[in-house]
Amino acid sequence: MTFIAMKIFDVGANLMSLAGIAIAIGTMVDMGIILCENILSHLENDANTDIPAKVSIFNAASEVGSAVITAVSTTVVSFLPVFVMTGAEGKLFSPLAWTKTFALISSLFIALVLIPVAATLIFRKKSANRDLRFVAMLISGVILAFFQTTAGIILIFAGLTGIFYNQIPQRIRNFADKWSPVIFAAAATLYLTHIWMPLGYGYSYIMNLIAVLITAGSVLGFFRLFLVYYGRMLAWFLDHKGAFAVIPLLVVLFGLNVWLGFARINGWIPAMLAKTGLSTELITDSWVWRNGISLFPGLGREFMPPLDEGSFLFMPTTMPHASVAECIDVIRKQDMAIKGIPEVESVVGKIGRVDSPLDPAPISMIETVISYRAEYSEPDPETGLRTRQWRDHIKSADDIWKEILHASAVPGTTSAPKLQPIAARLVMLQTGIRAPMGIQITGPDTESVEKLGFALEKELKQVESIDASTVAADRIVGKPYIEIEIDREAAARYGIKVNDLQNVIEISLGGKQLSQTFEGRERYGIRLRFARELRDNPELIKNIPVATPDKKFIPLGDLTTISFVKGPQVLKSENTFPVGYVIFDKMPEYAETDVVEAADAFLQGRIAEGALKLPANSSFKFIGNYQNQVRSEKKLMVVLPLSLLIIFLILYLEFSSVSVTFLVFTGIGVAWAGGFIMIWLYSQTWFLNFSLFGIHFRELLNMQTMNLSIAVWVGFIALFGIASDDGVVMASYLDSSFDKNDPDNVKQIREAVLEAGERRIRPCLMTTATTILALLPVLTSTGRGADVMIPMAVPTFGGMCVELLTLFVVPVGYCWYRELQLKFKSRSDAPEPSLPQQ
């Protein structure tokens, strides 16, 4: 159904649209899980009654139908900020939002329409015939056999056993009844290993199978223990509500410190001391404050995580005075050196520009596209194994880039920031620079612009977060030109007109087009000028003959002054003013926006000190990817609260109570904090920093410092929609339970809440488990697209792990709410004291 909708709405099947389906897989089955679990529960309760199965199924579907609709509606509405994104982020993430919306709406249709109908055929009472489910298992096995033979054969065998159940021996029947769930799980595990390969293709299938078994077993085992002890924990929390309330508050406070930083969240403490006249050093010099700032500096900000395009764009520059022959020699040497790197597959260098005004590249700018090999080869046709194509010390694409920089170092050329072809073209189209970050300088003339550029280049190299080797200001003035200045008096003595003399210079040196020749559809100009050997140096130019009116020839050197002068190699302007650029790149552990803000603060400080002086009528501003981040962040700060408000209104329409709606809504806050906590854990070098059987877990889960980018925000947006689902399911059952049985004392309220919690814990845990398990393949993914998918998955994964608190927050808060209602009701019903008789 999702692919049909993609066809109708003309949404292409690209990396991001398929990523939307991948992220929605765990959520898609949630609605079906809730409905199926409730149907099975009703069938089990009605097994010994005369109630028909269809009636039980109808009652079960009606009971959770509104909760399912509300849960899907909140998830769809949560993607409103993605739909209103513009620019590069809008084009990148809008397909993801569309496909996830299609998938969720499809899952809602299946849950409310198809599953109840199918349940009347498949979910029957124990005395009914069960052949249909085994027919479905047989069909699934035949389809699965085309993708994973072993798993398919297991399902086919199980399906045939069920179909011919009455014809097989009793011994085999007993085996099938006992082990059929295990057989089905084994088939699913084999197929999951085949498509996931969590350890990578460098390990055998058996090792990957063991990893899948351990991972899935650990997650499911934890949830099983949670299910067993949930009732006891909930009962204790109901008796100690105040102590429990501290837990979600601490989680939210932890998330705030991770997001905004310890100093920003707790800055009110020294500020309050300063107002009272006390020294702020009592706080700022304490061990707690120093370590708090060190542990929680706040998340860095960037527009987008760097994408792995499988290639680099190497763009160094030569000196402005380098000749064409020298530039060509440099690019040949660099191409040969880079091609010698074993991981490099192809190298194509370009110098100069095409005959188009849209490509203003000077001759000194080199553009080399470098494609490198994938880490693992394609599967061997015979064995199916993949071989590693990188050397042992090459662990990532960054290591290949370092090898390129080392091999391409040629005297007379600058270094180059790390670029990739597609990303670089986008940056160049948006800003006009060949780097992720830069400074645009405006001045009255090219000399002032170049002077300020050199001064800024020197200052930027002192900024800690900037890679000093990548800082390069435009060498605007420095291109050698031959200037021919006409001596008008000498020309007048020989009776030569200035116009005639200029025509001689133009034709002899530059040439003049006399006619055209046609070669099919192609046209070529016929130009007339002196041969190269008569004009390739200033001394020969002086000997060019110039005819006088009396048919005599005078050397050009007698009529002109020929000299070398320095001038701009290319003229750049914006808003009629000359402009120049200083490009730079950040150090690996810093975020783009933070680097720009730090550099701007440093330069403003140097200007205030008088160490950096701007020429008259000159100015500068920062440009680059961070501009997109600032623009998109401003829009998100408006649209994101709006989507949260709409989610709150949808929840209110479901429960018709502000208090209950707020309780369910707290799940979003708790899950939001969990997402930030998981991002913080990813950046901590001690977290999961161990190896087992040669497998390092931080490398397996792609753990590294993660900045707050648009991809991360999209992950949080996806989390906002699903974080309240368990709360909706839990609160809806609590409401219906209290509507049927109205407790009249505190003990009965707590017993009713405990019963409702135990009744709904199973589907809630199943939905959470499916979401977490569905995200694990994304967290361990490598290759194309993983750079964007992982930052989107980490907040959702962390939020869903911490979201388990909602299974306590909603019941405990609901119990508190009902107890307060009972307390106020008892006060209002109490008789008023009578006045004493006189």
VOTOR-208969 format. One line per 5 residues: their letters; for each residue x, y, z of C-alpha. Coordinates in steps of 0.001 Angstrom, whole numbers, plus 500000, padded with zeros to 6 digits. Example, Ala and Ser with C-alpha at 12.3 -4.5 7.8 and 13.67 -1.06 7.14 Angstrom:
# VOTOR-208969
as	512300 495500 507800; 513670 498940 507140
***
This chain:
# VOTOR-208969
mtfia	500000 500000 500000; 502880 502359 500731; 504400 501805 497285; 501006 502333 495641; 500695 505664 497445
mkifd	504244 506586 496385; 503250 505946 492774; 500063 507992 493059; 501778 510966 494745; 504870 510705 492532
vganl	507335 510051 495351; 510469 508385 493980; 512082 505297 495489; 515361 506865 496622; 517541 506447 499672
mslag	515546 508781 501912; 512095 507560 500875; 513124 503980 501603; 514658 505195 504872; 511227 506449 505891
iaiai	509851 502943 505429; 512798 501444 507320; 512279 503769 510301; 508518 503132 510258; 508823 499324 510256
gtmvd	508759 499061 514041; 505865 501508 514307; 503850 499901 511490; 503418 496640 513385; 502596 498382 516686
mgiil	498941 498931 515807; 498546 495343 514699; 500205 494102 517881; 497840 496087 520093; 494789 494887 518193
cenil	495872 491228 517942; 496809 491064 521620; 493456 492466 522628; 491618 490046 520314; 493510 487062 521714
shlen	492826 488238 525260; 489083 488541 524607; 488976 485138 522893; 490753 483595 525863; 488382 485213 528364
dantd	485325 484156 526309; 486587 480625 525580; 484228 478975 528085; 481189 481089 527253; 478572 481049 524513
ipakv	479793 484346 523040; 480618 483824 519318; 484199 484455 518197; 483066 487239 515853; 481457 489090 518735
sifna	484583 488739 520866; 486711 490051 517991; 484318 492956 517427; 484390 493905 521107; 488187 493702 521198
asevg	488609 495889 518103; 486095 498444 519373; 487842 498660 522730; 491204 499788 521352; 490076 501324 518038
savit	490028 504939 519218; 493391 504563 520971; 494931 503165 517782; 493576 506059 515713; 494886 508587 518246
avstt	498342 506969 518333; 498673 507022 514540; 497318 510579 514318; 499937 511915 516741; 502703 510211 514771
vvsfl	501501 511630 511447; 501097 515144 512882; 504575 514997 514417; 506047 515085 510897; 504495 518472 510136
pvfvm	507881 520250 510663; 509474 518001 508024; 506764 518810 505480; 507375 522565 505821; 511157 522321 505450
tgaeg	512593 524212 502486; 515909 524320 500685; 518304 521391 500705; 516868 519888 503889; 513353 519969 502455
klfsp	514373 518146 499289; 516330 515600 501334; 513839 514739 504070; 510411 515339 502510; 510423 511916 500755
lawtk	511093 510332 504161; 508134 512151 505700; 505834 511166 502832; 506717 507468 502881; 506487 507205 506654
tfali	503071 508880 506545; 501938 506488 503823; 503207 503526 505855; 501440 504624 509051; 498137 505317 507321
sslfi	498403 501934 505627; 499096 500256 508971; 496039 501996 510433; 493852 500670 507591; 495240 497168 508050
alvli	494793 497285 511828; 491205 498527 511815; 489870 496889 508650; 491898 493864 507569; 493060 492422 510900
pvaat	489571 492070 512449; 488350 490382 509268; 491367 488085 509112; 491036 487385 512823; 487606 485860 512270
lifrk	489320 483295 510018; 492593 482749 511884; 491952 483504 515573; 489333 480990 516594; 488480 479180 519771
ksanr	490518 476117 520598; 487927 473709 519179; 487958 475370 515748; 489939 474214 512739; 493353 475866 512451
dlrfv	494263 474900 508879; 494227 478473 507563; 497118 479643 509715; 499240 476724 508546; 498339 477440 504916
amlis	499567 480985 505498; 502763 479577 507039; 503258 477321 503978; 502804 480226 501551; 505193 482389 503612
gvila	507775 479597 503530; 507572 479273 499730; 508078 483036 499305; 510881 483159 501878; 512727 480258 500197
ffqtt	513554 482531 497246; 515514 484828 499584; 516848 482478 502275; 516552 478780 501507; 517014 477344 505007
agiil	514459 479643 506632; 511966 478944 503848; 512311 475165 504177; 511688 475396 507939; 508442 477294 507394
ifagl	507319 474939 504619; 507904 471952 506884; 505997 473583 509752; 503105 474517 507446; 502799 471003 506010
tgify	502886 469557 509524; 499954 471735 510551; 497904 471069 507407; 498235 467284 507720; 498064 467407 511499
nqipq	495462 464617 511824; 497300 462280 509437; 500716 462323 511110; 501827 460173 514057; 501058 461347 517584
rirnf	504775 461706 518405; 505318 464224 515603; 502122 466034 516613; 503380 466490 520148; 506692 467786 518822
adkws	504954 470261 516504; 502658 471553 519265; 505581 472113 521592; 508212 473484 519245; 506277 475276 516473
pvifa	506880 478774 517974; 510597 477978 518267; 510692 476743 514670; 509043 479932 513423; 511453 482077 515472
aaatl	514415 480106 514095; 513289 480734 510508; 512884 484451 511219; 516321 484588 512867; 518030 482880 509922
ylthi	516476 485288 507453; 517202 488301 509669; 520872 487288 509850; 520995 486906 506056; 519799 490456 505405
wmplg	521306 492190 508460; 524823 490765 508973; 525381 493008 512034; 529098 492238 512402; 529744 492997 508745
ygysy	530855 490852 505849; 534288 490421 507363; 532805 487803 509708; 531233 484475 508813; 527498 483836 508666
imnli	527699 481733 511831; 529321 484586 513785; 526641 486987 512557; 523945 484456 513475; 525326 484223 517007
avlit	525359 488033 517244; 521710 488220 516137; 520711 485545 518659; 522535 487320 521496; 521138 490744 520545
agsvl	517544 489659 520057; 517723 487330 523066; 519075 490085 525297; 516388 492578 524286; 513549 490074 524545
gffrl	514953 488655 527785; 515057 492114 529339; 511480 492792 528327; 510426 489403 529682; 511954 490229 533069
flvyy	510340 493662 532926; 506984 491991 532293; 507432 489574 535220; 508385 492234 537764; 506239 495071 536403
grmla	503354 494456 538782; 505590 494526 541856; 507388 497674 540749; 504146 499456 539884; 502621 498502 543227
wfldh	505621 499978 545087; 505547 503169 542990; 501813 503575 543659; 502570 503519 547379; 505550 505900 547042
kgafa	504470 508394 544386; 506681 511232 545595; 509844 509134 545438; 508939 507927 541948; 508266 511467 540676
vipll	511942 512285 541240; 513023 509738 538589; 511380 511313 535482; 512317 514794 536742; 515973 513788 536983
vvlfg	515832 512220 533498; 514412 515416 532001; 516980 517551 533862; 519769 515264 532601; 518511 515689 529030
lnvwl	518386 519482 529380; 521991 519586 530605; 523104 517443 527670; 521266 519622 525147; 521951 523169 526339
gfari	524977 522609 528567; 525565 522618 532312; 526543 526296 532457; 523450 527487 530601; 520977 525397 532624
ngwip	522544 526176 535992; 523783 529698 535269; 521054 531146 537458; 522879 529913 540590; 525997 532157 540344
amlak	523790 534965 538998; 521629 534758 542131; 524735 534820 544317; 525991 537901 542495; 522706 539716 543206
tglst	523039 538952 546916; 526561 540379 546927; 528330 537063 547450; 531273 535906 545358; 530312 533717 542385
elitd	533632 531897 542748; 532064 529843 545529; 530127 528062 542785; 532196 528476 539605; 535432 527268 541250
swvwr	533842 524239 542876; 534582 520675 541787; 530941 520084 540850; 530763 523133 538578; 534054 522466 536774
ngisl	533246 518810 536150; 529678 519654 535189; 530889 522000 532465; 533407 519398 531316; 530821 516591 531161
fpglg	527963 518665 529747; 529355 521358 527414; 526166 521296 525337; 525591 519756 521927; 527319 521253 518928
refmp	525232 522434 515981; 525676 521734 512305; 523484 521737 509226; 523912 518141 508115; 526209 515248 509022
pldeg	528808 514649 506298; 527474 512220 503712; 529560 509369 502342; 529412 509802 498558; 532148 507279 497899
sflfm	534399 509961 496411; 536258 513154 497266; 536618 516479 495492; 540204 517637 496001; 540466 521386 495286
pttmp	543871 522896 496088; 545144 526067 494397; 548467 527061 492929; 550074 530475 493242; 548513 533180 491036
hasva	551733 533682 489053; 552045 530020 488089; 551970 529491 484338; 549645 527144 482495; 552490 524676 481957
ecidv	553384 524750 485654; 549753 524184 486707; 549433 521236 484337; 552658 519759 485717; 551328 520096 489281
irkqd	548032 518367 488520; 549826 515510 486726; 552127 514920 489690; 549194 514981 492120; 547105 512595 490018
maikg	549989 510113 489798; 550639 510274 493544; 546963 509894 494477; 546461 507040 492016; 549234 505178 493833
ipeve	547072 504858 496971; 545707 501270 496967; 542253 502320 498194; 541803 504822 495331; 539941 503501 492315
svvgk	540084 506438 489891; 541470 509974 489718; 540302 512637 487278; 541835 516104 487534; 540647 519314 485872
igrvd	542279 522690 485620; 540904 525884 484181; 537283 526189 483105; 534907 525431 480301; 533864 528124 477842
spldp	530977 529293 479971; 530335 532290 482206; 528825 529896 484776; 532255 528422 485548; 534490 531305 486680
apism	537339 529071 487859; 540790 530577 487351; 543704 528565 485961; 545151 528263 489463; 542152 526280 490812
ietvi	542521 522506 490581; 539495 520191 490730; 540257 516497 491159; 537503 513930 491588; 538816 510913 493505
syrae	536722 507746 493740; 537775 505180 496318; 536955 501518 496605; 534245 500192 498892; 535532 498579 502078
ysepd	534239 495176 500991; 534038 493769 497487; 530980 492327 495813; 530126 488738 496804; 532206 486075 495109
petgl	530001 484244 492548; 531153 480853 493820; 531642 481239 497562; 529422 484262 498215; 532126 485757 500473
rtrqw	533260 489369 500406; 536900 490390 500733; 538154 493550 502438; 539753 495959 499945; 541280 498420 502428
rdhik	544602 498054 504196; 544558 497165 507876; 545307 500665 509149; 542568 502242 506989; 539453 502165 509149
saddi	537297 504859 507551; 537052 507272 504634; 538759 509922 506800; 541898 507774 506830; 541828 507671 503018
wkeil	541547 511469 502950; 544624 511769 505165; 546518 509513 502759; 545444 511763 499873; 546644 514922 501622
hasav	549990 513306 502406; 550499 512005 498865; 549413 515204 497083; 551670 517636 498946; 553444 519597 496190
pgtts	555458 522790 496840; 553640 525838 495563; 550120 524551 496234; 547758 525149 499116; 546007 522483 501141
apklq	542324 521786 500581; 539317 521319 502852; 537616 517938 502836; 534944 518039 500148; 532773 515610 498237
piaar	531488 516288 494711; 527761 516682 495368; 528110 518481 498698; 530773 520796 497252; 528599 521740 494276
lvmlq	525743 522620 496609; 528001 524786 498756; 529489 526505 495724; 526059 527234 494270; 524820 528672 497571
tgira	527860 530637 498709; 530364 530767 495851; 533175 529230 497918; 534842 525838 497671; 534701 525021 501378
pmgiq	532062 524276 504029; 532855 527550 505788; 534386 530827 504824; 534424 534607 505145; 533233 536970 502442
itgpd	535169 540252 502352; 533809 543413 500722; 535909 546480 500041; 536349 549524 497807; 539083 547910 495669
tesve	540866 544590 495157; 543957 545691 497071; 541941 546463 500224; 540063 543184 499944; 543281 541183 499586
klgfa	544951 543017 502466; 542050 542291 504805; 541958 538679 503584; 545609 538133 504534; 544982 539667 507966
lekel	541948 537432 508583; 543886 534379 507395; 546548 535053 509988; 543989 535537 512756; 541851 532487 511899
kqves	544846 530169 512204; 544891 531001 515925; 541318 529758 516541; 541459 526409 518338; 538506 524820 516538
idast	539786 525663 513019; 542168 523430 511099; 545013 525887 510417; 546213 523956 507343; 542912 524622 505550
vaadr	542829 528409 506073; 543507 530131 502751; 542720 533666 501621; 542219 534490 497974; 545426 535625 496288
ivgkp	543648 538305 494306; 546516 540502 493146; 549588 538629 491942; 548890 537448 488430; 551680 538734 486123
yieie	550485 540727 483135; 552403 542251 480224; 551334 545868 480022; 551883 547722 476761; 551693 551492 477231
idrea	551579 553536 474014; 553966 556483 473710; 551674 558933 471950; 554438 561438 471194; 556613 558794 469491
aaryg	553621 557558 467494; 552818 561135 466422; 556386 561676 465218; 556000 558769 462786; 552475 559782 461851
ikvnd	550929 556597 463281; 547429 556834 464684; 546775 555331 468092; 543865 553325 466673; 546107 551792 463999
lqnvi	548742 550962 466592; 546142 549255 468812; 544939 547207 465837; 548498 545983 465217; 548860 544939 468879
eislg	545456 543223 468828; 546030 541286 465611; 549639 540296 466245; 549186 539143 469858; 545529 538314 470391
gkqls	544521 537637 466810; 541506 538770 464865; 538766 536619 463412; 538577 537079 459656; 536022 534445 458726
qtfeg	534428 531126 459726; 534696 527566 458509; 531865 525063 458711; 532501 521403 459544; 529029 519851 459460
reryg	527106 521434 462312; 530279 522819 463931; 531672 526312 463294; 535271 527388 463763; 536695 530888 463578
irlrf	539599 531660 461226; 541937 533931 463174; 545001 535821 461994; 547941 536554 464335; 551706 536253 464581
arelr	553301 532862 465030; 554020 531887 468636; 557812 532019 468188; 557495 535715 467311; 555510 536748 470390
dnpel	556300 534416 473306; 558446 536867 475314; 558624 540661 475811; 561841 541039 473771; 560236 539497 470699
iknip	557118 541596 471205; 559286 544706 471002; 560382 543627 467498; 556864 543409 466065; 556884 545729 463011
vatpd	554412 548589 462806; 553793 550165 459382; 553979 553960 459000; 551940 555972 456487; 555024 556149 454163
kkfip	555281 552333 454091; 558184 552072 456528; 558264 549686 459513; 559039 550782 463045; 559622 548241 465902
lgdlt	556795 548220 468459; 559335 548782 471220; 560084 552269 469821; 556423 553245 470085; 555487 551678 473396
tisfv	556755 550882 476872; 556460 547153 477638; 556617 546052 481288; 555430 543371 483744; 552747 544383 486284
kgpqv	550788 542485 488910; 547023 542366 488688; 544026 540300 489763; 543749 536820 488308; 539945 536995 488511
lksen	537538 539802 489342; 534727 538938 491753; 532016 541355 492775; 528742 541372 494639; 526338 544302 494883
tfpvg	528773 546247 492669; 531614 545917 495223; 534773 543812 494835; 534730 540723 497041; 537221 538126 498169
yvifd	537028 535012 500314; 538905 533315 503115; 538064 529610 503284; 538668 527256 506206; 537535 523966 507687
kmpey	536917 522786 511236; 538753 520323 513398; 537047 516889 513457; 535688 517106 517019; 533887 520448 516543
aetdv	530548 521421 514972; 530226 523894 512106; 527987 526460 513761; 530030 526436 516974; 533227 526946 514951
veaad	531764 529939 513113; 530489 531503 516338; 533860 530959 518050; 535740 532449 515087; 533407 535448 514920
aflqg	533806 536082 518658; 537596 535809 518345; 537771 538266 515427; 535470 540753 517136; 537662 540546 520216
riaeg	540780 541218 518143; 539071 544206 516529; 538086 545549 519946; 541695 545141 521139; 542971 547041 518101
alklp	545073 544088 516926; 542938 543685 513778; 542179 546838 511827; 539715 546934 508961; 540585 549107 505949
anssf	538245 551993 505271; 534882 550994 503789; 535696 547285 504194; 533639 544614 505945; 533380 540854 506277
kfign	530754 538221 507084; 530761 534467 507591; 529156 532269 504966; 528785 528528 504411; 526668 525587 505489
yqnqv	525973 527110 508887; 523663 529640 507197; 521375 526758 506235; 521492 525473 509810; 520519 528863 511238
rsekk	517683 529239 508725; 516265 525754 509300; 516644 526056 513087; 514593 529268 513122; 511811 527545 511187
lmvvl	511889 524480 513441; 511628 526656 516544; 508272 527884 515203; 506821 524744 513603; 507961 522207 516218
plsll	506017 523766 519130; 503026 524063 516805; 503114 520329 516012; 503435 519525 519730; 500399 521707 520422
iifli	498410 519832 517770; 499473 516519 519334; 498255 517793 522711; 494894 518757 521156; 494533 515309 519548
lylef	495202 513670 522901; 492685 515981 524554; 490031 514995 522008; 490662 511362 522950; 490519 511771 526741
ssvsv	488464 514973 527206; 490560 515770 530267; 493454 518178 530535; 494962 516239 533443; 494947 512869 531674
tflvf	496164 514474 528446; 499055 516057 530321; 499966 512699 531863; 500147 511074 528419; 502000 514081 527028
tgigv	504734 513692 529657; 505844 510603 527738; 507098 512918 524981; 509197 514912 527476; 510702 511802 529042
awagg	511457 510231 525650; 512885 513543 524394; 515323 513560 527339; 516204 509930 526608; 517145 510851 523055
fimiw	519593 513498 524266; 521015 511120 526858; 521714 508516 524161; 523451 511161 521995; 525598 512075 525013
lysqt	526457 508421 525672; 527524 508019 522048; 530110 510773 522561; 531527 509287 525784; 534617 507194 525073
wflnf	533978 504939 528097; 530502 503884 526968; 530596 500286 525562; 534348 500667 525130; 535225 496978 525144
slfgi	535835 494143 522724; 534445 490619 522624; 535894 487976 520301; 537715 490718 518421; 534554 492793 517943
hfrel	534739 496327 519322; 531259 497435 520294; 531749 501164 519756; 532849 500490 516194; 530018 497995 515703
lnmqt	527400 500587 516716; 529188 503470 514904; 529574 505423 518136; 531161 508838 517832; 530530 512445 518785
mnlsi	527209 513531 517335; 526193 517134 516733; 522688 518528 516681; 521973 518539 512944; 518785 518536 510881
avwvg	519055 514737 510669; 519055 514507 514473; 516047 516822 514683; 514188 514615 512206; 514931 511697 514542
fialf	513439 513649 517449; 510407 514540 515334; 509864 510833 514621; 510235 510154 518355; 507645 512768 519369
giasd	504961 510927 517445; 505543 507446 518867; 506591 508386 522414; 503000 508899 523516; 501625 505669 521992
dgvvm	502101 503534 525110; 500634 506279 527253; 497572 506458 524988; 497016 502686 525224; 497513 502680 528995
asyld	495407 505766 529724; 492533 504725 527440; 492176 501432 529299; 492410 503205 532669; 489612 505560 531618
ssfdk	487375 502738 530412; 488123 500692 533533; 487211 503558 535881; 484093 504316 533854; 482870 500745 534424
ndpdn	483882 500509 538090; 484039 503720 540087; 486244 503037 543176; 485193 504782 546362; 488431 504579 548381
vkqir	492204 504855 547872; 492811 501121 548131; 490334 500348 545385; 491815 503072 543168; 495295 501605 543485
eavle	494041 498086 542888; 492160 499230 539764; 495224 501069 538432; 497443 498066 539132; 495000 495746 537369
agerr	494808 498062 534354; 498588 498379 534206; 499085 494608 534262; 496341 494236 531653; 498004 496620 529187
irpcl	501701 496062 529889; 502089 493203 527402; 501061 495094 524204; 502959 498194 525357; 506155 496205 525851
mttat	505692 494446 522514; 505337 497743 520634; 508382 499205 522363; 510420 496046 521691; 509535 496017 517990
tilal	510544 499678 517618; 513878 499120 519375; 514647 495920 517467; 513748 497589 514161; 516274 500363 514862
lpvlt	519210 498054 515681; 520005 497247 512005; 520070 500983 511315; 522482 501637 514200; 524912 498978 512922
stgrg	524597 499943 509247; 527536 501097 507132; 527953 502379 503594; 525827 504805 501612; 523107 506517 503613
advmi	524327 505382 507022; 525709 508872 507704; 522165 510285 507753; 520265 507217 508956; 522280 506732 512163
pmavp	521817 510331 513473; 518091 509945 512816; 517903 506576 514584; 519935 507395 517727; 517433 509868 519294
tfggm	514539 507511 518571; 516435 504528 519984; 517431 506377 523164; 513982 507866 523584; 512242 504509 523267
cvell	514623 502951 525812; 513818 505647 528379; 510159 505709 527287; 509627 502601 529426; 509266 505074 532293
tlfvv	505949 506081 530712; 504589 502674 531685; 504944 503883 535275; 504415 507638 534821; 500909 507284 533354
pvgyc	499529 504783 535910; 501164 506519 538886; 500045 509941 537697; 496563 508667 536916; 496323 507120 540393
wyrel	497460 510388 541934; 494878 512267 539862; 492042 509928 540922; 493068 510034 544562; 493011 513837 544506
qlkfk	489556 513736 542900; 488365 511386 545621; 489857 513629 548310; 488156 516770 546995; 484911 514878 546497
srsda	484915 513613 550075; 485526 517140 551331; 482671 518561 549282; 480304 515762 550395; 481129 516176 554092
pepsl	478281 517824 556079; 478839 521360 557252; 479258 521697 561035; 476075 522987 562724; 476097 526156 564784
pqq	475762 525715 568570; 472284 526293 570059; 471902 529463 572094
***
